[in-house]
């Protein structure tokens, strides 16, 4: 097939590794199994981070990337939420995107399809202008997607702040949730972050389809409802779990990587709890102390990826050489007390390899969807400790409905601290209790299902084939 006849797909990811990684895995599927060429289009308020560069350097040559000129967000207040910043980054990049599409048009290289994630829906305007089909790639789960599709109606019918809704809200296809389980931007409806989330949710219906990073065995009810034909929503294609299986950063810090993996090699099977709050998660000093005391008193083996507490300049582990050493915030004597059973790693560890290691028996996680899926595909049961974004919804789903997680509960006070006694209780319950056994059984079933869905007749394979045939028909 001549190069000109291979359909071209353009993808705009939001800044942030959590959005880029599943989209990269999606792009690889398109190239390897469906003969597309792919171009990533990056918009940002600064030049690409080392995280983005690492991802892009790992890509096959059939996946190209274009950087739009940086946008100026200096007029935003320092309190502006991440949802506001990301949305405005895309919106203010529209003129540059239009220029790019115009040059592609003159070269007869226009994409057949433009794929955006949650915060990129304003790019639909350019796609429609150039007769390119707009699609959404939803990087979270089916329950969160059901919630977003229902949010415009909820916004019209509920007059109070959502956080004051103490009775579970009934949303079609979604787990029952009280207002406090809604995602962070929904906790303050007067904030711009909420207004942007609502804006994107309203535009979802303009997409020709929504690609979903989940799979039928994980969320059968939500996916069934999402796939029922309706004029209010586009077709939904569950094509997950798309996770990074060969750590993109495997060579970023060889010494640290090999230290973690060598240490794991010397531990009994299934005995180690992996503790990590993702690339953006930080704890307060008080909470970091309680977690440390709890891990020590549980007397269970652990690997803990630690960052300096919130409020200390440590926004990214990729610039760790210029930051305060997070180990200095640990309680006195903690490292000596736990040196036989624990390994504390500053900033970053090779998560993919750790979760795949036979010595890893549990994962204490912030419940970011990428981390949750990485744990599920490796059959590692979870302790849910949500911090921000839609993580409270994910924690509720995984602990109470899917049955693959135990929830770490706070003290119910305003400060919301999870005490050391609770840490000890939940770690022991997961690693050795009856509850832990039941969760282990369930997650092993889902691990097997996550392999099945990608077989030739698997549900995720069929869903991606269905959408790719649609795109090829549009191209030709």
C-alpha positions, -999 to 999 in steps of 0.1 A, spaced: 0 0 0 15 34 -10 22 58 19 -3 83 6 -31 56 9 -24 49 46 -49 68 67 -35 95 90 -48 100 126 -40 131 146 -41 130 184 -40 159 208 -31 147 244 -35 170 274 -1 179 290 7 154 317 21 119 315 -11 103 328 -29 114 296 0 108 272 8 71 282 -26 55 273 -27 76 241 7 64 231 -4 28 237 -35 35 216 -13 50 188 9 18 188 -22 -3 184 -33 18 154 1 15 137 9 -21 145 -25 -37 140 -45 -14 117 -20 3 94 -25 39 103 1 66 105 -3 88 137 8 124 145 8 136 181 1 174 184 13 189 216 2 222 230 16 237 262 25 268 282 62 258 281 85 236 260 80 198 264 90 183 298 116 156 300 87 132 307 71 140 274 104 138 256 111 104 271 77 91 259 83 105 224 118 91 221 104 56 228 80 58 198 83 39 165 91 61 135 56 57 121 44 79 150 53 115 144 49 145 167 43 183 162 48 210 188 25 240 185 39 273 197 37 277 235 7 297 248 7 325 274 -13 318 305 3 346 326 -31 363 329 -44 334 350 -44 337 388 -20 314 406 -51 297 421 -64 285 387 -70 248 387 -52 224 365 -84 218 345 -86 255 337 -49 257 326 -51 226 304 -83 237 288 -70 272 280 -38 257 267 -58 239 240 -82 267 234 -54 293 229 -36 269 206 -66 268 181 -51 294 157 -19 274 155 -38 241 151 -58 257 122 -26 267 105 -12 231 109 -43 216 94 -42 242 66 -6 232 57 -16 195 59 -45 202 36 -23 218 9 1 188 11 -29 164 9 -20 150 43 -51 159 63 -59 133 89 -91 112 86 -97 116 123 -88 139 152 -87 123 186 -87 145 217 -89 137 254 -113 152 280 -98 187 279 -94 190 241 -129 193 229 -125 229 216 -102 214 189 -134 199 174 -140 233 157 -109 229 136 -117 193 128 -152 201 115 -138 231 95 -115 207 76 -141 178 74 -120 157 98 -140 133 121 -137 143 158 -134 116 184 -128 116 222 -103 92 239 -115 89 275 -85 81 297 -105 72 327 -132 45 332 -168 39 321 -183 50 353 -166 84 352 -176 87 315 -213 80 324 -210 107 351 -196 132 326 -222 125 300 -249 131 326 -232 162 342 -251 188 320 -284 174 332 -272 172 368 -260 208 365 -295 219 354 -315 199 380 -294 203 411 -294 238 427 -270 232 457 -233 225 457 -228 188 447 -207 182 479 -239 188 499 -257 158 482 -256 132 510 -281 108 493 -265 87 465 -272 102 430 -287 78 405 -269 83 371 -276 58 343 -249 32 341 -229 47 370 -223 34 405 -244 53 431 -223 82 444 -228 109 470 -215 144 462 -183 140 481 -174 111 457 -176 134 427 -144 145 411 -125 175 425 -136 201 400 -173 193 410 -167 202 446 -169 239 439 -194 248 412 -185 285 411 -149 277 402 -136 279 366 -123 244 368 -159 231 372 -171 254 344 -145 240 321 -154 204 330 -190 211 323 -181 228 290 -162 197 278 -189 174 290 -215 193 269 -193 190 238 -188 152 242 -220 147 222 -204 164 191 -179 136 189 -184 108 163 -174 83 189 -158 79 223 -129 55 228 -128 42 264 -97 29 283 -116 1 301 -130 -33 293 -163 -52 295 -153 -76 323 -142 -48 346 -173 -26 342 -200 -47 326 -230 -27 337 -216 8 329 -204 -3 295 -237 -20 286 -256 13 294 -230 34 275 -234 12 244 -272 15 242 -280 37 212 -291 72 222 -293 106 204 -277 122 235 -244 104 232 -220 91 205 -211 54 201 -187 42 229 -159 17 221 -143 0 251 -108 -7 238 -88 -11 271 -69 -18 292 -43 2 273 -13 3 297 24 7 293 39 -27 297 76 -19 291 84 10 313 90 40 291 115 53 317 133 21 322 167 37 315 160 70 332 177 60 364 194 27 360 209 26 395 175 32 412 158 7 388 182 -21 395 182 -14 432 144 -18 434 143 -49 412 174 -66 429 158 -59 463 125 -75 451 144 -105 438 155 -112 474 120 -111 489 94 -139 493 67 -143 467 38 -119 471 52 -104 503 59 -68 493 35 -39 494 43 -13 468 34 23 479 32 51 454 9 81 448 16 87 411 36 114 394 16 142 409 5 129 444 19 144 476 9 141 512 9 167 540 38 164 566 14 150 592 0 124 568 34 114 556 44 108 593 12 87 599 19 66 568 55 60 579 46 50 614 18 27 600 42 10 576 68 4 603 42 -9 628 26 -32 603 60 -51 601 52 -59 564 77 -56 536 73 -25 514 88 -4 486 77 33 491 82 59 464 84 91 485 81 128 476 86 158 498 53 168 515 28 192 498 39 228 502 75 219 496 88 227 461 87 193 445 62 195 417 80 169 395 103 140 401 120 148 368 138 177 384 147 160 416 183 171 416 172 207 425 149 197 453 149 190 490 157 154 497 123 138 506 140 113 530 147 142 553 110 145 561 107 109 574 103 104 612 136 101 631 148 65 631 123 53 605 149 41 580 169 23 606 138 7 621 126 -6 587 159 -13 569 154 -51 570 119 -50 555 115 -18 536 130 1 507 123 39 504 129 54 470 129 91 464 107 105 436 105 77 411 106 39 407 100 15 377 64 9 385 56 -13 356 84 -38 365 76 -36 402 39 -45 397 49 -74 373 74 -88 399 63 -120 416 74 -106 450 49 -78 448 17 -87 467 -2 -54 470 -3 -18 458 -12 12 481 -22 37 454 -39 71 448 -62 53 423 -52 72 392 -67 51 364 -34 42 347 -20 29 380 -52 10 387 -52 -7 353 -14 -15 356 -22 -32 389 -52 -51 375 -33 -65 344 -6 -78 368 -31 -93 393 -19 -71 422 -47 -62 448 -50 -26 459 -53 -4 489 -73 27 477 -60 60 490 -74 87 466 -59 122 466 -74 144 437 -91 146 403 -116 117 398 -96 94 422 -124 93 448 -148 79 422 -122 53 411 -116 43 447 -153 38 453 -156 17 421 -126 -5 428 -133 -11 465 -171 -14 467 -182 -25 433 -154 -43 415 -140 -58 447 -103 -55 440 -94 -29 467 -96 -22 504 -102 14 513 -79 33 537 -104 53 558 -96 87 574 -106 97 609 -137 116 597 -124 149 611 -119 180 590 -82 173 584 -91 139 568 -59 123 581 -56 85 578 -40 75 611 -12 50 616 -36 25 632 -57 25 601 -26 20 579 -16 -10 600 -51 -25 599 -56 -21 561 -20 -33 552 -24 -65 573 -59 -71 560 -47 -69 524 -14 -88 528 -26 -116 551 -63 -114 560 -94 -132 546 -105 -99 529 -72 -98 511 -77 -134 499 -111 -126 484 -97 -95 466 -67 -116 453 -91 -141 438 -112 -114 421 -82 -95 407 -67 -127 393 -99 -133 374 -97 -97 360 -60 -102 351 -70 -133 330 -99 -113 314 -75 -84 306 -56 -109 284 -87 -124 268 -101 -91 256 -71 -86 233 -73 -121 217 -86 -121 181 -122 -125 191 -118 -104 223 -142 -76 231 -115 -48 230 -100 -62 198 -134 -62 182 -142 -27 194 -110 -12 180 -114 -31 147 -149 -17 144 -138 19 148 -107 15 126 -129 1 97 -151 32 101 -121 54 99 -107 37 68 -141 40 51 -141 77 59 -106 80 45 -113 63 12 
